[in-house]
Structures are given as structure tokens and as C-alpha cells.
Amino acid sequence: MSIGGTAVKADLQRINNELVVSVGKAKVVLGALNSDGTSKGLSSSGSLELSSGESITVRVEGFAPEADVQFWLFSTPRLLNSTTANDAGRIATDVVIPDDVVPGDHRFVLASTNSDGDPVNLAVGINVQTRSASDIRWGIVLAFVVLGAGALMAFFLPAVLRRRNI
């Protein structure tokens, strides 16, 4: 995390299956949501692993009142969302990973101003996974079910038809 252009040591913890980053008066809580809005939690290694259409939940306290907050995705810089802190310097929002993000490792960056007026930049590594991997698995399962049903019909249907003709 950097404050006022200077890198500072931050306290990073995993609490209730979310990442909690604390520096001075500022506290940032990051989590993951499935595309249906249910909590996804962190991976077994404690990282944020998301697919396109899923969201990063962001809760912040200790920022400047009504501070502008931007959420960026890097390798290629891309502004994902922006919002404004309330009059108490708090934020609660979800940031959706767009469908066209290339799978792989990226950095999620939150840029704003803390309660002392210093610029704050928090960068967290995330892994964007391809959605199609699970979709392909279900597609294969469905294909086997259809093929299996077709094979059973091909096997039993002639016998049933012969019995009816007798």
C-alpha cells in the first residue's frame, strides 16, 4: 500500500474468508462474490480468484469524507468503477470483473485519499479464471447424458417395437 507516494507497511489478515488490510486509520475489506451475488470466499491459498461476471466486494473506512475512489485492473490499465465515500469516509460497493478480461494474474488497485488528505493506493493480486472451464465440464456431462439416453433408446426401442408388432 502507498500513502502520499510512499510505500507503507500494511497489516494484512484473512478474517471471515475476506482480506482485511489496515494502515493507520484506514481499513479495507475485500471479498469475492459469485455472479449470482452469493459469497464466494477466498481460495484455499487465501487469494481472490474470480471469473468474469463475478465481483470483488469492497468495504472501506477511514478515508476522507466524500473522497473520490477509483477501482482499476492492471496488467493493461482499465478503470472498472468509481464511487464516492460517504461523509464518514466509508465505502461499500461491489466491483464486477468484465466479461472480456483475459484470464490470468492481474492487480486490483483502489485509489483514493485517506482521512489525512494523503493519496492512498492499495494493490492486491487477483487471479481471473476462465469461466468456460466449468461450463465445458457441464457441457461434457450433458453430452454424455444425452448420448447415454440415445444409446439406451437405440437399444431398447427396436425390442419394444417388435413386441408391439407381434
N, C-alpha and C positions, 0 to 999 in steps of 0.2 A: 504494500500500500504506500502511496506517496501523499504527503500533505505539504502544500506550498512548494512543490517541486523537489522536495527532499524525501528520500525513501525512509520510512519509519518501520520499526518493528511492530508487528500486529500480533494479537493473541487470536489464534485460530483453533476452534473446537468443533467437535461433532456433538450436537445436542439434539435429541428428539429427531434423529435422522435428517438433520439440516446442518449446513455450515454456518457457524457463528463467528464473525470477525469483529474484534473490538480494538479500538485505538482511541485513547483518551476518552472524550465524551461521546464519540461516535460508535455505534453498534450496527452492524449489517448482518441480516439473517437471509441466507439463500437456500432454497429448496427446489424440488422438481415436481412438476405436475404432469400426469398423463394428458393426452389430448381430450379426454372426457372430463377433465377437471379434478380427478381424484389424485391424492398424493402418491407420488412415485417413490420418493425417498432417494437416498444416495446409493451408489453401487457398493458392493462389499468392500471395496478399497477406500470408500469414503469420498468418491468423486461424483461430479454431476455428469451423468450420461443421459443424453436426450436424443430423441428423434425429431425430425421436422414435424411441426404441428404441436409439439409439446412445449411446456412453458417453464421458465425459471421464475419462482416466486421470490419477491424481494420485499423485505421489511427493513426499514431504517429508522433509527432515532439518533438525535444528536447532531443533525445537520442544521444549517442556518434556516431560520424561518423563511418560508416561501422561496427557497433556493431552487434553481433550475437543476434538474437531474437528467442526465443522458445515459442511455444504455447502448453500448457498442459491441459488435462482434468483430474480432480480428482473426484471421490472417489478412484477408482483404478488409480494410476498414469499412464498416457498414453500421449506420445508425439504425438500431432496432426499435427504439421507443424513447420518448422523453416525457417527463412529468414535472410537477412542481411540489415541493414539500409543503406540508400544511404550516399554519402559524406556530406550531410547536416544533417544527423541524423534523417531522415524521413522514414516512412514505410507506405505503403498502400497495404493491402492484404486481402484476404478472407480465412477463416479457416472453412473447411467443417466438419460437425458433421457426423462421420462414421455411416453406417447402423447398426452396431452391438452394438451401445451404448445402455445400459439399460435405459429405461425411468425413470425419477425421477430427483431429485435435484443433481446438480454437481457444481464444481467450475472450471471456466475457468481461467487459470493462464498464464500471459505474463511474461516472464523472460528475462531481458536484462541488459544493462548498460546505465546510463544516461550520459549527456554531461560532468559531473564532474568525470566520471570514476567509480562512485559508482554502485554496483549491484542494480537493480530495479526488484521488483516482485509485480505485480498487480493481485489480485484475485477478480473475480466477480462471484457471484452466478448466475447460469443459470438453467432453467428447460427444460429437454429434454422430449418431449411428444411423445407418441406412434403415429406413422403415421397411423396405422391401424384403429384408431377410426374414422377418417373421411372417410377412404377407406371403412370401414364396413357400414357407413351410406349411401354412394353412392351405395354400393352393395345391400343394402336392398331396396333402391329406385328403382334400376334397376330390382331387382327381382319382386317387386310389379308391375312395368310397364309390364314386360314380362308375369307375371301371369294374370294381368288385360287384356292384349291383347289376351291371350289364352282363358280366360273366355268369352270375347266378341265373339271370333271366334266360340267357342263351342256353344254359344247361338244362333248366327245368321246363321252360316254355314248350319245347317240342314234345316232351313227355306228356305234359298236360293236354296239349292239343291232340296228341294221338289217342289218349284216353277218351276224349270227348267225341272223336270220330268213330269210335268202336260201338 
